[in-house]
Amino acid sequence: MLTSFFWSGEAIRSRHVSDIVLSGIVDVPEPPLRLLADWQREIASHLVLEPGDVEVMPLARTLMRWPDYTRCVQTMSDWTSARGLPEVLASSDVALMACRGARYHHDGRQYGSAVFCNLFLSEDRGLDLHFPASGHRIPLTRGTAVIFDTGQPHGVIQRDSSGFNAAHFPPDEDRVQIFLTWELPVENTHVGHALRISFDVAPSTASQLNEEQVWLNGEPVTVCPDSGRWCPID
């Protein structure tokens, strides 16, 4: 069993890590040229994304330069509501992110109390969002919407590849994806039901921990950044 140990208030709580990935395509208007230019400047001058990097972008500037932002959020709210998550998006934290691919990782050591909801804003760059443990592989294009458990290993890789390879992201090619991400609270009843998450599956272990982590078959694990396979923590 794959188990996430996460902060719930002042205590660590345990839960099952869901292998359910909800995905689809929503109608997202093309970002205006001045916004695309602003994203490019930010990436080139401040982020300096290396292959596999995932970094935060300034959301406030995007809000000022994109009149259709509210429409995007409403479209995502309608999409999540149709999947049994009514009004969850409006009360969840949102961030704007950029990635030049993404090495395989899980986010259960920092976001174990959340489920990620992502909306991709860039055109198709020949990249897939890959979940090696569950087998899901989702082509990324403008309007791709995804909801998944933060404890599930995932990466952004070249479409015809079987793993992450930095050589697939040469500096002279635009392989960057911009996306919005919301942190949906995993303890929300609708979120837990939609991903079929069971809680308090290892209460005795949880009571002895003081940090968030992911365990597989009773042992803490990490993820190989190139293959996405689970590895024991030394």
N, C-alpha and C positions, 0 to 999 in steps of 0.2 A: 504494500500500500504506500502511496505517495502522500505524505502528510506535511501540512504547513503549520508551523507554530508562529502565532502572530499576536501582536499587542491588541488587547480588548480592554480599553480603559487603562487600569493600573496593573493588569495581570496578563500573562501569556495564556492564550487559548489555543486549542488544536482543532484542525479541520482537515477533511479530505481535499486533495487537489483535484479539481475537475479536469477531465480531458475533453470537455465540450468546447467547441469553437463555433461561435455564431458569426456568420459573415454574409455579406450581400453588397449590392451596388446601389447607391442613392444618387439622386440628381443634385450634383454640386456645380454651380456656375463656375466658369473659368475665372481664376483670379485676374484682376486687371494688370496691365503691363507694368504700371508703376509699382505695384505690390511685388510682382515677380522680380523686378529690378532691385527693389529694396531687400528681398530675401537673398538674392545673389550677392549683393554688397555685404550683407551681414555675414554670410557664410565665408566669403573670401577674406574679409578684413578682420573679423573677430573670432569666428568659430574655428577656422582653419581645420575643417573636418578631415581626419585621416580615415583610410578604409576601416570600416567596422565601428566608427564612432557614432554615438547618439547623443545629441546635445539640445539644450533648451534654447528656443528662439524668443525674441521680444514680442510678446502677444499684444501689448498696448499699441505699438506702431501698426500692426496688422489691422487692429480694430479701426484705427483712424483712416486707413487706406483702402478698406474693403467694405463698401456699403452692403454687400450681400452676405456679410458674416452672420447676421441675425437669421437670414434665410437658411444658411447652412446648419445652424444650431437647431432651428425648428425642424428641418428635414431629419436630422439625426434623432431628435426627440420623438418624432413620429415613428421612426424606424425602431427605436428601442421599445417604445410603447407597444408596438405591434408584436414584439417578442416577449411580452409579459413583464416589461420594466417601466410601468407608468410613472412619470414625474421624477424618476431617479436622476436623470441627466441634469435637470435644473438645479438640484441641490448638491452636485458633485463638483470638485475642483477640476479646472481645465487648464491645459498648458499647450503651447505650440512647440513642436519639436522638429528637428532635422536629423536625418541619418544618411550616411554614405555607406549603405549596407548596414548590417549589424551582426557582430559576432554572436554566436549562440550564448544565451544566458537565461537565467530566470531572475525575477524581481521579488522573490519571496523573502529575501533578507532585508528588504526595505519597504516593500508594499504588500506584505502578507495579508493585511487587513482590507485589501482592495482587489477589485477586478478591473482590468483595463478595457476601455472602450475607445477605439481609434477610428479616426476618419482621415483618409489619405487625400491630399489636395493636389499632388503633382501628377503630371501625365505619366503614361507607361514608360518606365526606364528599363524594362526587361528584367525586373526584380520580382521575387516572390517572398512572401512572409511564410516561413516554414516552421512547423512544429514537429520535430523529428520523433518525439515519443508517441504522439497520437497519429502522425501521418498526414495531418492537414497541410496543404500547400496552396496558398492563396495568391494569385497574380495581383500585383499592386498597380492601380491606375487611379485617376481622379474619380472620387466617389466610392472607393472601396471602404466598407465599414466592417469592423471586426470587434467582437467582444470575447475576451479569454481570461483565464485564471492567471494571475501574476506568478504563480508557482510552476507554471508549465514552461519547459524550455522552448525558446523560440529564437529565430534569427532572420535576417533579411539577406538573401543570397541571390546570385545570378540564376536566371530561370532554368538554364540547361545544366546546372551543376548539382552535385549531391552534397555539398557542404560549403562552408565559408572559405573563400580564398581571396586574400588581399590583392592579388594580381588581377582579379576581375574588376578592379576599381581604379583604372589608370587615371592620372591627373588630367589628361586631355579629354576625358569623357564625362558628361554630366550624368552621374549615377546617384544623385541625391533625391531623397523623398522628403517632402514636408508633410507633417500630419498634426492634427489636433488629437489630444488624448485626455480622456476623463478618467478619474479615479472613482469607480463606483464602490460604495461600501459593501464588503462581502457579507456583513451581518444583516443587511437589508433583506427583508423576507422575500421580496420579489427577485433579488439578485441570486440569493441562495437557491431558490426554487428553479430559476431558469437554467442554472448551471448544475443543478442536482448535487449540491454540496452538503455533506454531512458534517456536523459540528461535534466537538468534544470526543473525538475518536481516540485520543491518547491523553487523558487528563492527568495521569500520574507523571508522565514525562513532562508535560507542559508546566506542571507546578515546580519543576526543578530548573527550568530555563530562565534566563534573563535577557534573551535577545531573540529576534525573529530568525527562523531558519527553516529549511526544507529537509525532510528525512525520507529515505527510501528503505523500506523493509527494516525499520528500526535503527537506521544509521544516518547521520548527517551526510549530505552529498552536495556536490557542485556540478557544474556543466563544462564539458570540454568545449572551448570556444570555436573550434574548427568543425567538429562533427556533431555537436549537440548531445553526445552521449553523457549519461550520468557517470560521475566519478566520485570515489570516496574522498572525503576531506582528510588530508594528512594531519 
